[in-house]
Amino acid sequence: MLEKFRSLAIGLCLFVIVIGLAVYFLVQIGGGDSIFGDESGTLETVEFETLAFEGDDSGYLLCPATLCEAAITNGPAARFEVDARTLRLALADYVDGMPTIRTYGFDPVNNQFDFLERLPGESIPAVLTVRVIEIDNYTSALAIYSRKPIGDSKPGEHEKRVNRWLTILSSQLAS
């Protein structure tokens, strides 16, 4: 009796291992999207003009009042003494040089970009939506909205992230 039980247990374990290996290889070759979903995910497009954001929400928003009329922002958009093209190139250089940041989407008509940033130790990335705003030929601004669509955020986490981005961009443009 014990011998039959042991044989059954070994057979069941081998069956589970074979099924596990099959699923593993299916996912590795890219065929597991129907089972587990794909990496792209979905995010709602941020429309700064209609964004309903309260200043105390989990997130951080810097945006001019003329653009974000429906939101209570954490402050005005960061201004830079360069044209919009130069600011956009500095932003692209910064993002391309950071292995923790991935471009998720962009809207070239509105100069708006979505980035995913996952710092070491974070299981869920933060989403940063950035819009480059041309003020005149020599001045531009950067509206930036940092948030985590799922999961919890620590107080001040998004503010630190946005300030880090702005500090690095400012130093890149100063040199």
ZADO-1210 file (C-alpha; in nm, 4 decimals, padded with zeros to 6 digits):
<atoms>
<atom x="00.0000" y="00.0000" z="00.0000" code="MET" pos="1"/>
<atom x="00.2796" y="00.2384" z="00.0929" code="LEU" pos="2"/>
<atom x="00.4582" y="00.1480" z="-00.2300" code="GLU" pos="3"/>
<atom x="00.1505" y="00.2427" z="-00.4398" code="LYS" pos="4"/>
<atom x="00.1158" y="00.5761" z="-00.2556" code="PHE" pos="5"/>
<atom x="00.4852" y="00.6590" z="-00.3095" code="ARG" pos="6"/>
<atom x="00.4608" y="00.5745" z="-00.6805" code="SER" pos="7"/>
<atom x="00.1499" y="00.7897" z="-00.7140" code="LEU" pos="8"/>
<atom x="00.3186" y="01.0825" z="-00.5322" code="ALA" pos="9"/>
<atom x="00.6315" y="01.0576" z="-00.7495" code="ILE" pos="10"/>
<atom x="00.4201" y="01.0403" z="-01.0665" code="GLY" pos="11"/>
<atom x="00.2166" y="01.3442" z="-00.9582" code="LEU" pos="12"/>
<atom x="00.5329" y="01.5411" z="-00.8772" code="CYS" pos="13"/>
<atom x="00.6831" y="01.4579" z="-01.2165" code="LEU" pos="14"/>
<atom x="00.3599" y="01.5642" z="-01.3873" code="PHE" pos="15"/>
<atom x="00.3613" y="01.9006" z="-01.2032" code="VAL" pos="16"/>
<atom x="00.7283" y="01.9562" z="-01.2896" code="ILE" pos="17"/>
<atom x="00.6661" y="01.8819" z="-01.6596" code="VAL" pos="18"/>
<atom x="00.3650" y="02.1187" z="-01.6683" code="ILE" pos="19"/>
<atom x="00.5676" y="02.3883" z="-01.4875" code="GLY" pos="20"/>
<atom x="00.8545" y="02.3558" z="-01.7353" code="LEU" pos="21"/>
<atom x="00.6133" y="02.3714" z="-02.0285" code="ALA" pos="22"/>
<atom x="00.4553" y="02.6928" z="-01.8974" code="VAL" pos="23"/>
<atom x="00.7994" y="02.8402" z="-01.8244" code="TYR" pos="24"/>
<atom x="00.9243" y="02.7746" z="-02.1774" code="PHE" pos="25"/>
<atom x="00.5979" y="02.9002" z="-02.3263" code="LEU" pos="26"/>
<atom x="00.6380" y="03.2312" z="-02.1451" code="VAL" pos="27"/>
<atom x="01.0095" y="03.2564" z="-02.2312" code="GLN" pos="28"/>
<atom x="00.9450" y="03.2238" z="-02.6035" code="ILE" pos="29"/>
<atom x="00.6765" y="03.4919" z="-02.5833" code="GLY" pos="30"/>
<atom x="00.3659" y="03.2798" z="-02.6054" code="GLY" pos="31"/>
<atom x="00.2338" y="03.3319" z="-02.2539" code="GLY" pos="32"/>
<atom x="00.0583" y="03.6647" z="-02.3104" code="ASP" pos="33"/>
<atom x="-00.2835" y="03.5007" z="-02.3139" code="SER" pos="34"/>
<atom x="-00.2122" y="03.3327" z="-01.9806" code="ILE" pos="35"/>
<atom x="-00.0270" y="03.6027" z="-01.7862" code="PHE" pos="36"/>
<atom x="-00.0763" y="03.9212" z="-01.9904" code="GLY" pos="37"/>
<atom x="00.1956" y="04.1168" z="-02.1639" code="ASP" pos="38"/>
<atom x="00.4471" y="04.3678" z="-02.0319" code="GLU" pos="39"/>
<atom x="00.2953" y="04.6742" z="-02.1950" code="SER" pos="40"/>
<atom x="-00.0040" y="04.7148" z="-01.9651" code="GLY" pos="41"/>
<atom x="-00.2437" y="05.0009" z="-02.0061" code="THR" pos="42"/>
<atom x="-00.2403" y="05.3499" z="-01.8654" code="LEU" pos="43"/>
<atom x="-00.4943" y="05.6205" z="-01.9191" code="GLU" pos="44"/>
<atom x="-00.3587" y="05.9127" z="-02.1145" code="THR" pos="45"/>
<atom x="-00.3094" y="06.2153" z="-01.8936" code="VAL" pos="46"/>
<atom x="-00.4804" y="06.5232" z="-02.0289" code="GLU" pos="47"/>
<atom x="-00.3447" y="06.8143" z="-01.8286" code="PHE" pos="48"/>
<atom x="-00.6360" y="07.0359" z="-01.9384" code="GLU" pos="49"/>
<atom x="-00.8949" y="06.8129" z="-01.7678" code="THR" pos="50"/>
<atom x="-00.6809" y="06.6429" z="-01.5017" code="LEU" pos="51"/>
<atom x="-00.8734" y="06.6250" z="-01.1742" code="ALA" pos="52"/>
<atom x="-00.5958" y="06.6360" z="-00.9147" code="PHE" pos="53"/>
<atom x="-00.6153" y="06.7552" z="-00.5573" code="GLU" pos="54"/>
<atom x="-00.2876" y="06.8847" z="-00.4138" code="GLY" pos="55"/>
<atom x="-00.3054" y="06.6293" z="-00.1318" code="ASP" pos="56"/>
<atom x="-00.3589" y="06.3264" z="-00.3595" code="ASP" pos="57"/>
<atom x="-00.0951" y="06.0555" z="-00.3805" code="SER" pos="58"/>
<atom x="00.1218" y="06.2044" z="-00.6503" code="GLY" pos="59"/>
<atom x="00.2902" y="06.5325" z="-00.7330" code="TYR" pos="60"/>
<atom x="00.1928" y="06.7822" z="-01.0018" code="LEU" pos="61"/>
<atom x="00.3769" y="07.0886" z="-01.1267" code="LEU" pos="62"/>
<atom x="00.1725" y="07.2625" z="-01.3934" code="CYS" pos="63"/>
<atom x="00.0817" y="07.6172" z="-01.4992" code="PRO" pos="64"/>
<atom x="-00.2665" y="07.7245" z="-01.3903" code="ALA" pos="65"/>
<atom x="-00.3568" y="07.8065" z="-01.7514" code="THR" pos="66"/>
<atom x="-00.2957" y="07.4454" z="-01.8576" code="LEU" pos="67"/>
<atom x="-00.4240" y="07.2558" z="-01.5521" code="CYS" pos="68"/>
<atom x="-00.7444" y="07.4461" z="-01.4904" code="GLU" pos="69"/>
<atom x="-00.9266" y="07.1545" z="-01.3222" code="ALA" pos="70"/>
<atom x="-00.6392" y="07.0619" z="-01.0878" code="ALA" pos="71"/>
<atom x="-00.5071" y="07.1925" z="-00.7607" code="ILE" pos="72"/>
<atom x="-00.1351" y="07.1718" z="-00.8348" code="THR" pos="73"/>
<atom x="00.1569" y="07.1398" z="-00.5975" code="ASN" pos="74"/>
<atom x="00.3236" y="07.4309" z="-00.7744" code="GLY" pos="75"/>
<atom x="00.3776" y="07.6030" z="-01.1073" code="PRO" pos="76"/>
<atom x="00.5581" y="07.4377" z="-01.3970" code="ALA" pos="77"/>
<atom x="00.9366" y="07.4558" z="-01.3875" code="ALA" pos="78"/>
<atom x="01.0702" y="07.7266" z="-01.6203" code="ARG" pos="79"/>
<atom x="01.3900" y="07.6990" z="-01.8186" code="PHE" pos="80"/>
<atom x="01.5740" y="07.9710" z="-02.0074" code="GLU" pos="81"/>
<atom x="01.6039" y="07.7598" z="-02.3227" code="VAL" pos="82"/>
<atom x="01.3735" y="07.6967" z="-02.6163" code="ASP" pos="83"/>
<atom x="01.1353" y="07.3996" z="-02.6102" code="ALA" pos="84"/>
<atom x="01.3467" y="07.1986" z="-02.8553" code="ARG" pos="85"/>
<atom x="01.6561" y="07.2227" z="-02.6327" code="THR" pos="86"/>
<atom x="01.4542" y="07.1259" z="-02.3254" code="LEU" pos="87"/>
<atom x="01.3037" y="06.8270" z="-02.5090" code="ARG" pos="88"/>
<atom x="01.6518" y="06.7105" z="-02.6167" code="LEU" pos="89"/>
<atom x="01.7867" y="06.7463" z="-02.2608" code="ALA" pos="90"/>
<atom x="01.4926" y="06.5416" z="-02.1336" code="LEU" pos="91"/>
<atom x="01.5571" y="06.2728" z="-02.3967" code="ALA" pos="92"/>
<atom x="01.9295" y="06.2635" z="-02.3089" code="ASP" pos="93"/>
<atom x="01.8499" y="06.2236" z="-01.9390" code="TYR" pos="94"/>
<atom x="01.5973" y="05.9444" z="-01.9954" code="VAL" pos="95"/>
<atom x="01.8190" y="05.7590" z="-02.2448" code="ASP" pos="96"/>
<atom x="02.1082" y="05.7613" z="-01.9967" code="GLY" pos="97"/>
<atom x="01.9101" y="05.6161" z="-01.7058" code="MET" pos="98"/>
<atom x="01.8647" y="05.2381" z="-01.6917" code="PRO" pos="99"/>
<atom x="01.5850" y="05.2809" z="-01.4341" code="THR" pos="100"/>
<atom x="01.3657" y="05.4806" z="-01.6739" code="ILE" pos="101"/>
<atom x="01.1702" y="05.3426" z="-01.9676" code="ARG" pos="102"/>
<atom x="00.9719" y="05.5440" z="-02.2196" code="THR" pos="103"/>
<atom x="00.6122" y="05.4236" z="-02.2109" code="TYR" pos="104"/>
<atom x="00.4476" y="05.6554" z="-02.4599" code="GLY" pos="105"/>
<atom x="00.4748" y="05.9901" z="-02.6310" code="PHE" pos="106"/>
<atom x="00.2551" y="06.2386" z="-02.8087" code="ASP" pos="107"/>
<atom x="00.4755" y="06.4484" z="-03.0392" code="PRO" pos="108"/>
<atom x="00.1878" y="06.6817" z="-03.1299" code="VAL" pos="109"/>
<atom x="00.1476" y="06.7954" z="-02.7671" code="ASN" pos="110"/>
<atom x="00.5145" y="06.7468" z="-02.6707" code="ASN" pos="111"/>
<atom x="00.3963" y="06.5045" z="-02.4010" code="GLN" pos="112"/>
<atom x="00.5850" y="06.1974" z="-02.2825" code="PHE" pos="113"/>
<atom x="00.5085" y="05.9139" z="-02.0388" code="ASP" pos="114"/>
<atom x="00.7925" y="05.7439" z="-01.8531" code="PHE" pos="115"/>
<atom x="00.8089" y="05.4507" z="-01.6141" code="LEU" pos="116"/>
<atom x="01.0755" y="05.4776" z="-01.3451" code="GLU" pos="117"/>
<atom x="01.1545" y="05.1828" z="-01.1213" code="ARG" pos="118"/>
<atom x="01.4245" y="05.2581" z="-00.8700" code="LEU" pos="119"/>
<atom x="01.6144" y="04.9770" z="-00.6979" code="PRO" pos="120"/>
<atom x="01.4009" y="04.8254" z="-00.4235" code="GLY" pos="121"/>
<atom x="01.0714" y="04.9308" z="-00.5812" code="GLU" pos="122"/>
<atom x="00.8396" y="04.6576" z="-00.6996" code="SER" pos="123"/>
<atom x="00.6007" y="04.8895" z="-00.8845" code="ILE" pos="124"/>
<atom x="00.7294" y="05.1679" z="-01.1110" code="PRO" pos="125"/>
<atom x="00.6243" y="05.5281" z="-01.0832" code="ALA" pos="126"/>
<atom x="00.4691" y="05.6917" z="-01.3876" code="VAL" pos="127"/>
<atom x="00.5845" y="06.0380" z="-01.4876" code="LEU" pos="128"/>
<atom x="00.3942" y="06.2321" z="-01.7492" code="THR" pos="129"/>
<atom x="00.5884" y="06.5279" z="-01.8801" code="VAL" pos="130"/>
<atom x="00.4816" y="06.8033" z="-02.1183" code="ARG" pos="131"/>
<atom x="00.7276" y="07.0493" z="-02.2683" code="VAL" pos="132"/>
<atom x="00.5598" y="07.3893" z="-02.3025" code="ILE" pos="133"/>
<atom x="00.6983" y="07.6575" z="-02.5323" code="GLU" pos="134"/>
<atom x="00.6607" y="08.0016" z="-02.3772" code="ILE" pos="135"/>
<atom x="00.8639" y="08.1985" z="-02.6326" code="ASP" pos="136"/>
<atom x="01.1753" y="08.1504" z="-02.8463" code="ASN" pos="137"/>
<atom x="01.4022" y="08.1641" z="-02.5403" code="TYR" pos="138"/>
<atom x="01.1901" y="08.0218" z="-02.2602" code="THR" pos="139"/>
<atom x="01.0082" y="07.6959" z="-02.2018" code="SER" pos="140"/>
<atom x="00.8403" y="07.5180" z="-01.9130" code="ALA" pos="141"/>
<atom x="00.7985" y="07.1604" z="-01.8002" code="LEU" pos="142"/>
<atom x="00.4663" y="07.0380" z="-01.6650" code="ALA" pos="143"/>
<atom x="00.5304" y="06.7157" z="-01.4772" code="ILE" pos="144"/>
<atom x="00.2965" y="06.4722" z="-01.3028" code="TYR" pos="145"/>
<atom x="00.4385" y="06.1859" z="-01.0943" code="SER" pos="146"/>
<atom x="00.2178" y="05.9073" z="-00.9604" code="ARG" pos="147"/>
<atom x="00.1799" y="05.5358" z="-00.8970" code="LYS" pos="148"/>
<atom x="-00.1429" y="05.4040" z="-01.0492" code="PRO" pos="149"/>
<atom x="-00.1353" y="05.1016" z="-00.8193" code="ILE" pos="150"/>
<atom x="00.0239" y="05.0400" z="-00.4825" code="GLY" pos="151"/>
<atom x="00.1018" y="05.2784" z="-00.2035" code="ASP" pos="152"/>
<atom x="00.3345" y="05.5750" z="-00.2130" code="SER" pos="153"/>
<atom x="00.5338" y="05.7073" z="00.0768" code="LYS" pos="154"/>
<atom x="00.4720" y="06.0712" z="00.1683" code="PRO" pos="155"/>
<atom x="00.7023" y="06.2993" z="-00.0284" code="GLY" pos="156"/>
<atom x="00.8219" y="06.0196" z="-00.2607" code="GLU" pos="157"/>
<atom x="00.6853" y="06.1822" z="-00.5753" code="HIS" pos="158"/>
<atom x="00.8018" y="06.5292" z="-00.4755" code="GLU" pos="159"/>
<atom x="01.1583" y="06.3978" z="-00.4300" code="LYS" pos="160"/>
<atom x="01.1391" y="06.2215" z="-00.7672" code="ARG" pos="161"/>
<atom x="01.0216" y="06.5346" z="-00.9500" code="VAL" pos="162"/>
<atom x="01.2802" y="06.7541" z="-00.7760" code="ASN" pos="163"/>
<atom x="01.5548" y="06.5064" z="-00.8697" code="ARG" pos="164"/>
<atom x="01.4475" y="06.5136" z="-01.2347" code="TRP" pos="165"/>
<atom x="01.4354" y="06.8953" z="-01.2369" code="LEU" pos="166"/>
<atom x="01.7753" y="06.9270" z="-01.0673" code="THR" pos="167"/>
<atom x="01.9393" y="06.6946" z="-01.3188" code="ILE" pos="168"/>
<atom x="01.7739" y="06.8659" z="-01.6147" code="LEU" pos="169"/>
<atom x="01.8807" y="07.2073" z="-01.4837" code="SER" pos="170"/>
<atom x="02.2408" y="07.0924" z="-01.4430" code="SER" pos="171"/>
<atom x="02.2416" y="06.9406" z="-01.7940" code="GLN" pos="172"/>
<atom x="02.1135" y="07.2645" z="-01.9434" code="LEU" pos="173"/>
<atom x="02.3601" y="07.4759" z="-01.7454" code="ALA" pos="174"/>
<atom x="02.6625" y="07.2902" z="-01.8835" code="SER" pos="175"/>
</atoms>
